[in-house]
Amino acid sequence: MRQTSAEEISMEQLILSLISVVLFCLCCHQFIRTMVKPIPVLASERPYARGAMQLGKFYKSMAWGTMTMAFLGGLVVSFQQVFLTL
């Protein structure tokens, strides 16, 4: 078996940290975009359509919020590993 050096492990942790930062930023962007986007006026003329759009917006915000929290947890763990090795 091949022995891994400390430099390779450190590089792997840095790459994983970078990936988690990028994914966290993308999820935050989508989450904020979902929260700020208004419900269109023309599509909500019928009373049931507005409720359906509000429910869809709620589910989208819950999904993006959950993904953001998951990537935030991964971000914290990866940064903890990087700073413990320093």
C-alpha positions, -999 to 999 in steps of 0.1 A, spaced: 0 0 0 11 35 -6 19 57 23 3 92 23 24 120 35 13 149 56 15 173 26 -9 152 6 -34 150 35 -30 187 40 -37 194 3 -67 171 4 -81 190 34 -75 223 17 -93 212 -15 -122 199 5 -124 232 24 -124 251 -8 -152 229 -23 -173 233 9 -169 271 8 -179 273 -29 -209 250 -24 -219 270 8 -218 303 -11 -238 288 -40 -265 275 -16 -266 309 2 -271 326 -31 -299 304 -42 -315 305 -7 -315 343 -7 -327 345 -43 -356 322 -34 -366 343 -4 -364 376 -22 -381 366 -54 -417 379 -54 -447 359 -64 -459 371 -99 -491 391 -98 -505 378 -131 -501 341 -121 -518 346 -88 -551 360 -100 -570 329 -89 -572 324 -51 -559 288 -53 -530 298 -75 -516 322 -49 -517 296 -22 -500 271 -44 -472 295 -53 -467 304 -16 -465 267 -7 -440 262 -36 -419 291 -23 -420 277 12 -408 243 0 -380 258 -21 -368 279 8 -369 249 32 -349 228 7 -323 255 1 -321 263 38 -315 227 46 -288 224 20 -272 256 32 -271 243 68 -257 210 57 -229 227 38 -223 251 67 -218 220 89 -193 206 64 -176 239 62 -171 241 99 -158 205 101 -134 210 72 -120 243 86 -117 227 120 -96 199 105 -74 224 86 -67 246 115 -60 216 138 -33 204 114 -17 239 113 
